[in-house]
Amino acid sequence: MSEERIVAERSNARAVSRKLWNGLIRYNRRTAGPFRYTRTVLSVRGDKGHLLGGLILQSYWKESYVELLWLSGKARRRGTGRRLIEEAERRARRRGSLLIHLNTYSFQAPGFYEKLGFKRVGGMSGSPPGESRHFYVKRLPAG
């Protein structure tokens, strides 16, 4: 039997990454059923079409995940973030998600998500130094 070794892929990283993902996806489908995966990108545009921010939502099985939410300085504190989250929740409910989850750093927006009904379910501190990362979930009503 040959000995296994761990290799840091450099020149072939993209192809190996794809094979790893495909292996995990096959395993997950066999174990838990079809993903019904969707990825939705919502953008906020200014009057001349300039990108002011947006949200990326991944949905699979019975859950949805806010991969990121970003707003430019011009779009902040105007209710735009709330509208993006509400639209993400609407889309998640429509596809049958029972919950929506995300993570944010202490210097980003934990208070914003708490005001929108997200509950902190975990966290870690010290990365980056002096800051913490917070994990949130929100149960979605049927709709």
ABEGO torsion letter per residue (X at the ends): XBBBBBBBBAAAAAAAAAAAAAAAAAAAAAAAEBAGBBBBBBBBBBAAGBBAEEBBBBBBEABBBBABBBBBAAABGAGAAAAAAAAAAAAAAAAGBABBBBBBBAABAAAAAAAAGBBBAEBBBGOBBGBBBBBBBBBBBBX
